[in-house]
Amino acid sequence: MTPATAAPMRPRTGALPTQTTEPTIEVIGSMGPRYDEILTPEAIAFLTELHQRFSARRHDRLADRMRRRFEIGNGHDPQFRDDTRHIREDAEWKVAGAGPGLEDRRVEITGPTDPKMTINALNSGAKVWLADQEDATSPTWKNVIEGQLSLRDAIRGELEYTSPEGKRYEVTATETPTIVMRPRGWHLIEHHIRFTDRTGREMAASGSLVDFGLYFFHNATQLIANGRGPYFYIAKLESSEEAKLWDDVFTFSEQYIGIPHGTIRATVLIETLPAAFEMEEILFELRDHIAGLNAGRWDYIFSIIKNYRGRGARFVLPDRSEVTMTVPFMRAYTELLVQTCHKRGAFAIGGMSAFIPNRRDPEVTQRAFEKVAADKKREAGDGFDGTWVAHPDLIPVARAEFDAVLGDRPNQVDRQRPDVQVTAADLIDVHIGRPVTAQGVRDNVSVAIRYIEAWLRGLGAVALDNLMEDAATAEISRSQVWQWIHQDRSTAEGDHITREYIEGLITDVLAEVEHHGDDRFDDAAEVFREVALGQEFPAFLTLPAYSKFLIETR
């Protein structure tokens, strides 16, 4: 055919062809002893399916968070949603409620999943153990995978541990707590596992999907055989759309291994300000899989500061120690949570008082018992069905307060709280009327640096000054410092809170702490400066700390 007689070119229609590849998960972290029992080909195939189906939606939800935070920062206060009013006004729907082993949750112990802490939790006498792969765990590659090994062995009755000093630990309790595992939040990634999607894009895996997927795949069937089930605490949610994403993950996962729809049970932590405005919607989206909500008090305070950090002096909170559960905005949040849960047949679980006993100091221990007893008495009286503690010695204290209200009843879901009337304004009325003190500023700097230092060494839950600190309390400490600087605050003693003032405190703290050969105080101070003294406000301190210091390199 000559050019003169060639057929004319036709415009291309439809989508341009794109190169596609088979989605893959690649483990790039080092392989330690028994890691191959967790990172099996079958488990990797399941993680690949989870990421292929849900990673794009995860990114969409994280983008929604950024938009919402921008709006609040620019003067648009959160409100109860008009487009979901029909869900709140429909009195008929209820949630799935408790699964086997979750009928009585009056005392839950929280803690990381290393072998020693796992055994201590299982021997504690609590009704539930929150096996925490999130705020109480520093997400080193070792902790991520060996935590999964601890859980795998514990669920099969095979867990034992001998300390470097030769002390042997084993599970001796005849009745162990029901395990509710907490995976990392949607915002966190797992750099040691790489996902490649169909278009060939490579990205770090989702920490949420890795933690959930490995635990569920290896243990769901065994948990059901044990008379319990695959149960999860879901952290850091900010919207019902994020809850819907988790619900779809649960439904797909149940189908994948062939267990009935609704076998999974979730308890969602209401620990962000946006989520407090969508409690009923979150319950609704997860209604086939949800057992209850938890009042995650420390992250909730952090979320308030994060969202209102630039909105002026009236949103500045005083010393961390003054932001108690009895201040008005915290009362409004917890009262609304109890009312919302019981309206829909869900459990309301209280939060963790930070006070912990010290077996070497009877006075400290007595003060902790008194503080915790008062906290749990308030929760039980408000209608909560259970509560958290962070130390085994606090279990009898908390249980006594709930026993006094519950008696032989497993819960008080039937207590409806029609007396509660909480408005949007109540949830953001953060006026407390207390000053920022020099000691409060110093405490924040000291706690944040010491906690970050321990976190960089692989410890996620740390006893400091007779308080249990985790990532959430460290977030409060550093975000308050950032806000006090940017809102031009001064202490009650007249000290102007500037970067230079805080630098002086950093120097003092580094001089006071006990240094040792493998400490990470210089790195911790670097992280603290970035997240507390920088012009920009990182959404989570764990993000830059993880990227700089916890990623293995080969």
C-alpha positions, 0 to 999 in steps of 0.5 A: 500500500502506497502512502497515497492509498493508505487508510487515514489514521483514526484517533485513539479512544478509551484509556491508554494501555498501562503496564501491569505487574502482579502485586507483590509483598517483599520482606526487606527486614532481616530474618531472625530466629523463627521469623519464617514461622510468621513470614510464611509464603501463605501469610505474605500472600494474604498481606499482598491481597490486603494491600492490593485491595485496601492500600489506595483507600487508606491513602484517600482516608489519610488525605481526608484527615489532612483536609479536616485538620486544615479546616479546623486550623482555619476556623471551621469547628467540627460539628455533628454531620448533617449528611449522617443525621438519619443514622443517629435518628434511627433508633432501631439498629444495634451493633453485634456486641460482645463475642465469646470471652468479651461478655465481662470486660470490667478490668483490662490490662494493657501492655506490649507483646514481648514474651515477659510482658505477654506472660505477665499479662496472661497471669494478671487476673484481668478479664481482657489483655490489650496486646499492644502493637501500637502506642506501648510498642516501639515499632522496631522490626524485632518488636513487630515480628517477635511480638507476633511470635509471642502471641502465636505461642501464647494462643497455642499454650506454648509460650515460655521465657527465661530472662538474661538473669536466668529467671523463668516465666511461664503461664500459670493462670487457670483462666487467662484474659481474652486477648484483644490485639491492637495494630498500628494506626492507619498513619503508620507504615512498615518500612521493612515490608515493601508492597508493589502494586499492579502499576509497578509502584513500590511503597512501604507496607501499611503498619495497620495491615501488617499487624492485623494481617499477620495476627489474623492469618496465623491465629484466627482459627486457633482463637475460635477453637479456644472458645474466643475469637480474633478481636482487635482494638482499632486506634486513631480513627478519625471518621466513619469512612475510616471505620468503613475501611476497617469493616471491609478489611474484616469482611474480606479477611473472614471470607479469605480464610472461610470463617463466618461473617461477624466473627471478628470483633473490634473495639474502637478507641475514640481518641481523636477529636473528629471521631468524637463527633462521629461515634454513632456513625463509627458504630454503624459502619462497623455494626456487624463487627463491633463490640464497643468503644473505648475512651482513649483519653491521652490521645484525645487530649493530644488531638485537641492540641493538634487540631487547635494548636494555632487557633489562639490563646483560648485553646491553650491548655495548662500543665499536662497534670491539670488536664484531668478527666473531670475538666468539662470538655473531657467530661462531655466526651466521656459522658457522650461515649457511654450514652452512645454505646449503650444506645446501640448495645455496645460496651463503653470501656474506660481509659487508663490512669497514668499512676502506677505503684512502686513496690519499693516505695509504699507511699507512692504505691498508696497514692497510686491506689488512691488516684486509680480508685477515684478514677475507676469509681467515677467511670463505673458510676458514669456507666462504663462497662470496664476500664484499663490498667497498666500494672497487675497490682492495680487490677484489684483496685479497679475491679473493686470499684466496678464490682461495687457497681456491677455486682454479679452483672457482666456489664451495665449496657442497659443503663441508657443515660438519657440525662446526658445532653452534649453539644458540639460546643461542649466538646471544644470548650477547653477552658480550664482556668489554670496557668502554665507553670515553669515546672509543667514546662520542665516536666514536659521537656524531661518526660518527652526526651526520656520517653523518646530515648527509651522508644529509640531503644525499643521500649514503648511503655516506660515508667517515668516519675511513677507514671506510665508513659507511652507514645500518646503521653509523649505526644501531649508533652511535645505538642504542648511545648510547640503550642506554648511557643507559637501562642507566645505563652509565659509561665505563671512565674513570668518566664516567656516560653521561647525556643531559647527557653526550651533549649535551656531546659533541654540542656538541663535535662541532658545534664541530669539524666544518667548516661550509659554506653548505648543510650540514645539521649542525643538522638532523642533530643534531636527528635524532640527539637524537630517535633516541638521546636520546629516551625512546622508541626509533625502530625505524629512524633513517631513518624520522623523518629521511625524514619530516621532511627528505626529502619534497618539498613543492610 
